[in-house]
Amino acid sequence: MKLSFSAQDEQFRSEVASWLEDNLTGEFAKLKYRGGPGDEHTYPEERKVWEQKLAEGGWTCVGWPKEHGGKGCSIEQQVIFFEEYARAGAPGRVGHIGEGLAGPTLIAFGTEAQKQKYLPGIVAGTELWCQGYSEPGAGSDLANVKTKARFDETGGKWVLNGQKVWTSLAHESDYCFVIARTDPDSVAHKGLGFFLVKMDQPGVEIRPIEQITGTSEFNEVFFDDAHCDAEDIVGAPGDGWKVAMGLLGFERGVSTLGQQMQFQNELDDIVALARENGAADVPRIRQRIARAHAELKIMRYNAMRMLSGHSVSDGSLQKEALIYKLFWASWHRELGELAMDVMGPECDILEGAPYELSRLQAMFLFVRSDTIYGGTNQIQRNIIAERGLGMPKEPRAVLKQG
Amino acid sequence: MDFAFTQEQEMIRDTAAAFLAEVSSSEAVRAAMATESGYDEALWQRICGEMYWQAIHIPEAHGGLGLGYVELVAMMEQMGRYLLCSPYFSTVCMAANALLVAGNEEQKSKWLGELCAGQLTATLAFNGGSRSWAADSITASFRRDGDEYVLNGSYRYVIDGHTAGLFVVAAREEGSSGEQGISLFLLPADTAGVTSEWLPTMDQARKQAAVTLENARIDSANLLGPSGEGWPALSRVLDLAAIALAAEQVGGCQQLLDMTVEYTGERVQFNRPIASFQAVKHKAADMMLKTEVARSAVYYAACVAQEAPQGGELAAELPEAASVAKSYCSDAYFAVAGESLQLFGGVGFTWEYDVHLYFKRAKASEHLLGDGNTHRERLAVALLDEGRQS
């Protein structure tokens, strides 16, 4: 076991830090600490420009192989990049879905033509992506997708009909990757296709969802005879589930340390407030702050274990990776409650009308999504028990058809 | 950065696990815990003579193997898993650490040599009976008398104190308080005025004693570290011991989890293995989460402890890493033990099944060297009080 980074990596760290210090200035200064989870609606245009600024500096897609336009950074360097990015308070990335999900999916499963068509725009920060997985009837049961894709022989295109939900950044995005049913008679994981759909077309309608925070990061996306070119399906019709899930097993969580830096910023705010308003003298609050601090430290150690773990050849997650989502999501939700309890009665007083939340208030409300999206805590526990501990699946109670 | 065991460390761990599976079976644990000494002397001699575990992190110059704290923690995890009854924790993780941290060359050479040779067991006595486990828990006193020191006072919670041949004791100058005036001494158990009495314990697999000093006189050569300024060294020893204890707790968590998964997979009710019920699976998932998170905390703390003696970059993190690990692992162990007992159902309540051994160990070790609340309060002081006007 060795915890320190190599001298070469530390050199890389200072390179990242000084680039951010030099460039996160002027028109971009106001973006500091903005645009993260719960705040994604702020400064979208400015953050698009920032994305291109990053690209000019060569700081997009740092983990991608060089042949695809990436920086080819090692795991350690990727960790360092995301840490320094968060440490500098650089804004939430509008390009993260393209960089983290769409691009890697295309690199793994796409055709040469698809790679040439789509990857450069992601690397350049000029083309943004959103994700079309969840539907009103396909939440925890994600395979229960109802959106249909029919190949129109005369037009030579795929035609999509259906509804997606919880699509973040849909308004800002140029493309959406969508799983839709290519075989109308299929059920569950079979008969799905993975499509690359252009957002700017008549058959696509976006409606923002007004959330608990009063803001709208998430959207509903309606496909009403939306078109998709014949060559814009990844893999064969029927392979959609495999493509959609393929990357999850290989995701080693390099961005998690950056996420933790954001958590640290939030905890720092809470500690500063507690010291200021006297909550730091309340024994129960002291315990909860110390617990939050201790567990955030361990979250970092756990991520380091995940990143150092010997690669598992079948792509399945190691135990420390299996528990990670449940751990951080539950921790973050408790942090939100702690923030309000440190504020005391001030927690109810807004920054302004009509519904201007402070950063901690917004956090308290937004963290409720953490234990729901990306696999609820309950689904996570099923996954841990079944894949991590080998416990049997629960027999399914099947609804009667018809 | 590589935060994973090396192949060599994995081998040490696996060898320990295989050996303990053989020698520390449920029957062996139950036989040893029923004795007053609390361990099988023949097995201890095998551990010292064949496995050389007592010497694992002691430098080669003093007769040890010269490995590090990561290896020690890997071993402790396995001992916790198999509930090994032995004076290992008291001798190696408490007394040997005190010698390593505070001893001069002469003291290290003599006493560590004897410990490595398996000729001596030792322990640490400092707490007069307080839940704080901090400097204020030291109530025994010393005074200088010519070339000798005269010690008076009493200690509780002295692990293996009734069988140890050597005590490392902490005492304070008469009239001193807090972290001031504390000295450490090496006190052979046969010194006149030293009595130790076995305290029967709920967790029978680890023995405790009360030690009383009545005008115990020792030569000034037995002073361990600087006189009156012993607290920083003792504090470091306690941090190191807490990390080792936390590793033992992780091992206990893992064993409970494995036992519970196996049992619930076999136990059939309503014509199904109860492991197929989500109500059961979700508890098991939470147990695994706590176990893995605890493990991450301990492995990190072990890396910090490894660097601590060399004063490396991480050395300054020792108190925090120890409190993070001890607080999380203590709470995790008891929570996992409680859930395990619940999932075993009625048989978990019996003496016959092993769950109660771990359940009792979990509660006892939670309070040994400071419980979760105590260690969190220590973190809170650093976070919330330093530099703040109250």
Chai-1 contact restraints between the chains, C-beta under 6 A:
chainA,res_idxA,chainB,res_idxB,connection_type,confidence,min_distance_angstrom,max_distance_angstrom,comment,restraint_id
A,M1,B,F3,contact,1.0,0.0,6.0,A-B,restraint_1
A,M1,B,V70,contact,1.0,0.0,6.0,A-B,restraint_2
A,M1,B,C303,contact,1.0,0.0,6.0,A-B,restraint_3
A,K2,B,D2,contact,1.0,0.0,6.0,A-B,restraint_4
A,L3,B,C303,contact,1.0,0.0,6.0,A-B,restraint_5
A,F5,B,M1,contact,1.0,0.0,6.0,A-B,restraint_6
A,E76,B,M1,contact,1.0,0.0,6.0,A-B,restraint_7
A,V271,B,L383,contact,1.0,0.0,6.0,A-B,restraint_8
A,R275,B,L384,contact,1.0,0.0,6.0,A-B,restraint_9
A,R275,B,R388,contact,1.0,0.0,6.0,A-B,restraint_10
A,A280,B,L384,contact,1.0,0.0,6.0,A-B,restraint_11
A,R286,B,A380,contact,1.0,0.0,6.0,A-B,restraint_12
A,Q287,B,R376,contact,1.0,0.0,6.0,A-B,restraint_13
A,A290,B,R376,contact,1.0,0.0,6.0,A-B,restraint_14
A,A290,B,L379,contact,1.0,0.0,6.0,A-B,restraint_15
A,A290,B,A380,contact,1.0,0.0,6.0,A-B,restraint_16
A,R291,B,R376,contact,1.0,0.0,6.0,A-B,restraint_17
A,H293,B,L379,contact,1.0,0.0,6.0,A-B,restraint_18
A,H293,B,L383,contact,1.0,0.0,6.0,A-B,restraint_19
A,A294,B,V324,contact,1.0,0.0,6.0,A-B,restraint_20
A,A294,B,S327,contact,1.0,0.0,6.0,A-B,restraint_21
A,A294,B,Y328,contact,1.0,0.0,6.0,A-B,restraint_22
A,K297,B,V324,contact,1.0,0.0,6.0,A-B,restraint_23
A,I298,B,V293,contact,1.0,0.0,6.0,A-B,restraint_24
A,I298,B,S296,contact,1.0,0.0,6.0,A-B,restraint_25
A,I298,B,A297,contact,1.0,0.0,6.0,A-B,restraint_26
A,Y301,B,S296,contact,1.0,0.0,6.0,A-B,restraint_27
A,Y301,B,Y300,contact,1.0,0.0,6.0,A-B,restraint_28
A,N302,B,S296,contact,1.0,0.0,6.0,A-B,restraint_29
A,M304,B,F3,contact,1.0,0.0,6.0,A-B,restraint_30
A,R305,B,F3,contact,1.0,0.0,6.0,A-B,restraint_31
A,R305,B,S296,contact,1.0,0.0,6.0,A-B,restraint_32
A,S308,B,D2,contact,1.0,0.0,6.0,A-B,restraint_33
A,S308,B,F3,contact,1.0,0.0,6.0,A-B,restraint_34
A,S308,B,A4,contact,1.0,0.0,6.0,A-B,restraint_35
A,K319,B,E292,contact,1.0,0.0,6.0,A-B,restraint_36
A,E320,B,E292,contact,1.0,0.0,6.0,A-B,restraint_37
A,I323,B,L289,contact,1.0,0.0,6.0,A-B,restraint_38
A,I323,B,E292,contact,1.0,0.0,6.0,A-B,restraint_39
A,L326,B,L289,contact,1.0,0.0,6.0,A-B,restraint_40
A,F327,B,L289,contact,1.0,0.0,6.0,A-B,restraint_41
A,R381,B,H282,contact,1.0,0.0,6.0,A-B,restraint_42
A,R381,B,A285,contact,1.0,0.0,6.0,A-B,restraint_43
A,I384,B,A285,contact,1.0,0.0,6.0,A-B,restraint_44
A,I384,B,M288,contact,1.0,0.0,6.0,A-B,restraint_45
A,A385,B,K281,contact,1.0,0.0,6.0,A-B,restraint_46
A,A385,B,A284,contact,1.0,0.0,6.0,A-B,restraint_47
A,A385,B,A285,contact,1.0,0.0,6.0,A-B,restraint_48
A,G388,B,M288,contact,1.0,0.0,6.0,A-B,restraint_49
A,L389,B,V261,contact,1.0,0.0,6.0,A-B,restraint_50
A,L389,B,A284,contact,1.0,0.0,6.0,A-B,restraint_51
A,M391,B,A275,contact,1.0,0.0,6.0,A-B,restraint_52
A,M391,B,K281,contact,1.0,0.0,6.0,A-B,restraint_53
A,P392,B,A275,contact,1.0,0.0,6.0,A-B,restraint_54
A,P392,B,S276,contact,1.0,0.0,6.0,A-B,restraint_55
A,E394,B,S276,contact,1.0,0.0,6.0,A-B,restraint_56
A,E394,B,Q278,contact,1.0,0.0,6.0,A-B,restraint_57
